[in-house]
Amino acid sequence: MDKHKGDAVNEYGRLKEVLMCPPERMKIKQPLNNTQEQYKKENIDKNKAVKQHQNLQNVLKENGVRVHLLTPEEGLPEQVFTRDLGFASDQGLIIGQMNMSLREPETAYVKQWFDHNQWEYQEMTSGALEGGDVLIDGDLLFAGNSSRTTKTAIEELTALFPDKKVISMPLERKYLHLDCVFNIISPGTALLFPPALPVKTVREIGMHYRTITINEWEQFQLAANVLSIGSNTIISMPQNKSVNEKMRAWGFHVIEVELSEIIKSGGAFRCVTFPLVKSK
């Protein structure tokens, strides 16, 4: 039996297959980011989170996406954020290494799933890398140098993708991943929260993309962390009205899906989806 091969050449192609994990074990066990710190007393309503996650799965299926599910494991409260495990590329599926000890076991479980379901993958070996810090757009690869992704891992990416221009983007520690402040939603269009990045980096983004700028409140509501599923269709939260209106004004079809319980842990639509196959 031939193995399945992952593939993606950009962030906005048609999403065909995705890997997700229901938030049945989700909780703020030890705050890992500023958002979790704010919600640690309130914590997560798991029943509500599971319903919201199931609704997102249904929306994806209604739009022609095949949804694969990991089994939630005891003691892994962050497993819902499958994007952090790696990314799909024109060189197949790439698995990174977690920088937080609480999350290290997640990598072993996803490799077991890939092996059992006959998916090819390769592993990063240098430093730590999480998929939320990687955005690909053709011959461009943007890599967030964050608290979760190290310089040595970005150097390995540069060697792994010699045909791409790898742009390292220093990210302030309080912003979890690059896709929480920057996201490419179509050829030449991106969402951006400029204060999170150096002025030089913001200028470089402006050389490649027209940008919809989000404000500080919208950034906390993870307005940049939308999911592009193809044909200029974007999944976004209803709370981010201004950003959604701007995207619609620029010709995007915006599907509003509630994810308010899950974002208490610091991640939204891009974070909870690991695309396996995206067409051009």
Buried (B, 14 or more C-beta within 10 A) or exposed (E): EEEBBBBBBBBBBBBBBBBBBBBBBBBBBEBBBEBBEBBBEEBBBBEBBBBBBEEBBEBBEEBEBEBBBBEBBEEBBBBBBBBBBBBBBBBBBBBBBBBBEBBEBBBEBBBEBBEEEEBEBEEBEBBBBBBBBBBBBEEBBBBBBBBBBBEBBBBBBBEBBEEBEBBBBEBEEEBBBBBBBBBBBBEEBBBBBBEBBEEEBBEBBEEBBEBBEBEEEBBBBBBBBBBBBBEBBBBBBEBBEEBBEBBEEEEBEBBBBBBBBBBBBBBBBBBBBBBBBBEE
